[in-house]
Amino acid sequence: MTTRTDAGRASANNERMAMVIARTPFMKHLGMEFVDAGDGWAKLKMRYQDENSTAAKALHGGAISSLIDTTGAMAAWTTAEIAMPKYFGSTVGINVNYLSGVIGEDIFADGRVLKRGKEIIYSDVRVTNAADKLLAQGTVVYRIIEREER
């Protein structure tokens, strides 16, 4: 059962996630936008930009991989408080499968936590277009640690 305190904490965490996405230079450069998140999941969008493409407006795989990495990390952060000095996190591993070309269109990534251990979080991320066509899929292994008090 979600209490008002839990809902308020989740809302504050979503606001911090949106801020992190909007203010991180690399994510901003790629055109990433926070869409929504909840307990164990996050959804991001990446606007199409010619700067992120290869020939014939095909989105570069590195841009797609970056979106998968970021979305998996954001899903992991729904299990802790992002942008708080108490916690630190980083990607430990990523696996990406490109299933279809992305030609001149915005894409969406939906990340879901598969398993949360003490420090390691496994997330599945699926990338689709506006018509919900599956374009790529990836697994992100992310680590969040609680910093020692000084």
Secondary structure, DSSP 8 states (H G I E B T S, - for coil): ---HHHHHHHHHHHHHHHHHHHH-HHHHHHTEEEEEEETTEEEEEE---GGGB-GGGBB-HHHHHHHHHHHHHHHHHTTS-TT-TTEEEEEEEEEEEE-S--BS--EEEEEEEEEE-SSEEEEEEEEE-TT--EEEEEEEEEEEEE----
